[in-house]
């Protein structure tokens, strides 16, 4: 079941198109990656979901119902550009922000205490925000985003400002939130974390959605018949054997083990390729390379820019 | 107030409290708890109290230094005339001693040397020599005595020459002072005692207070908006509440801080006044009155000014009482709230539109310029409260909060007041509409140099 849906959303600022006919569906209890180059329209879409901006056209649905201003209480939003009141005490501020999301004071305190204990931040309660380090402030900000147990969480670059230890901690918390029932929209330029976390992605470029689907399927889709072979034997023989049907992308020669990365130009099954190379050398390993999210991103955006330029 | 808020905070049903109220409460408490607020709120009455105390102290303080003044009376007219005046003693000396002292006063006990020349009758001059600068009170005292003596003597001679019986008394009875009592014709045809001085003071005070409050609390709203934008917390907040709620909460919360401050000052004022009244019990007041009478009799014994003095005091009280206090209070609250709402929403919009202090300075000036102009209108209004400057100033909405308040103590025709109020309310609503649009767009706009043209473009955006 889809927890959130956006249907045919358009938004224009003056002469700039921010979103053109963008639709996304976010399955309940999944992590949805919203990707795209800078200025593609991601932040606009996120702000539309948060009822900060209204779309020119298109509709939003939460749990199948048309979305309403009051639904912001079911959303937790961690914006990319974020901050806290510097002079305010951490606890007091967290309570205030939780109350703005509709919690009562008591509920807010109860939930916050739990979170502060779990993330080992209880000592900060009475400190002013300006006394905390950047990473500590980010942690407070994370807690204030999730404290009201929102059904839908939107994280825009949640790991910026965190050291690797805290990044890992927050990653775990995000996964735990998903497992406990939350649905998450996750926007980032860190493609490693997309591979790690996202069940589903949508890629936006120049206001258009250019890719949408389960993360694995998309990566599969962008496979380009690239293979990595590890072998012992001479590179010359291997090169000859491969012949003109293969494009050698890179190769390394070592004493006991050579590595070669090739692209099969004709296309064919893996077994056909293995048969071709079997006579050439002693094969140690053979694997098809599935492109990283990074490669997918670059390739998809470049292709989309090309076709858009042709238009 | 704080207690009530606490109670409200502890309510178990938060949904009753709208989010605007949460923001309002947050803004209010944040400001009221600030050290600067507490200091300013306490300091201003203390400052006033201190000023009054200083004035009272200084007026009650007598020159208690004992001085001896040597008198060399060449004219011999004044022998025995100078003996003692307050703490000052006079001592007659012969010419030789005078010459000696004149050359060197050191070592003598005399504070000053008074030389009354033989021809004082014609020349009208005397001289006083001292090492130190003489207090002006002392020199005036002596000069007054000398003049009066000569004056009386001359008059006596003329009276004697004229030979008319009782002339002395009859001449004294000619002395008159006319006081001009200003009366104001009210609409019902009654005459009321008024005083242009009291109206003038009230007018200036009201104008300045409104100016001060609108300016101070308006800029407070602006700074608060700028802080939220700079901190980047604003996106988190407006993902929870609508920008208009945020703005309303902020503006109302800050207005309440201003009203709290005024309320505290009024309470402190009442307490201080009643304490002061206890301190200046009727007896002490009588004593003070007597000393005033003595003083005035010294100044001019021929005049009996004391009753007049009492009468003046009671008249001032009457005149202040005749100021239309309910009208003044009502218009004060009305023009403060409307003026504050108009200016603070515009300043709040500026705070949202800019993202650094430099740009804000440029944008503030065109908005606050009319406010500054309105302060400059105070003097022309005082000179002619019915004139065209006063009329237009108090009708045009941007200057009317200050200008109309300055006119109120002089009395304003009802239709002008209503016209001014209606125009102010309409333009305040307009200002809020404009401000809300700019605010909404500006809050999330970073890195863009904002000018008037840009702002007008924002107004045309679809919402």
Boltz contact constraints between the chains, C-beta under 6 A:
constraints:
  - contact:
      token1: [A, 50]
      token2: [B, 239]
      max_distance: 6.0
  - contact:
      token1: [A, 52]
      token2: [B, 238]
      max_distance: 6.0
  - contact:
      token1: [A, 52]
      token2: [B, 239]
      max_distance: 6.0
  - contact:
      token1: [A, 77]
      token2: [B, 239]
      max_distance: 6.0
  - contact:
      token1: [A, 79]
      token2: [B, 235]
      max_distance: 6.0
  - contact:
      token1: [A, 81]
      token2: [B, 232]
      max_distance: 6.0
  - contact:
      token1: [A, 82]
      token2: [B, 232]
      max_distance: 6.0
  - contact:
      token1: [A, 83]
      token2: [B, 231]
      max_distance: 6.0
  - contact:
      token1: [A, 83]
      token2: [B, 232]
      max_distance: 6.0
  - contact:
      token1: [A, 83]
      token2: [B, 233]
      max_distance: 6.0
  - contact:
      token1: [A, 84]
      token2: [B, 233]
      max_distance: 6.0
  - contact:
      token1: [A, 96]
      token2: [B, 26]
      max_distance: 6.0
  - contact:
      token1: [A, 99]
      token2: [B, 22]
      max_distance: 6.0
  - contact:
      token1: [A, 100]
      token2: [B, 19]
      max_distance: 6.0
  - contact:
      token1: [A, 100]
      token2: [B, 240]
      max_distance: 6.0
  - contact:
      token1: [A, 100]
      token2: [B, 241]
      max_distance: 6.0
  - contact:
      token1: [A, 101]
      token2: [B, 240]
      max_distance: 6.0
  - contact:
      token1: [A, 104]
      token2: [B, 14]
      max_distance: 6.0
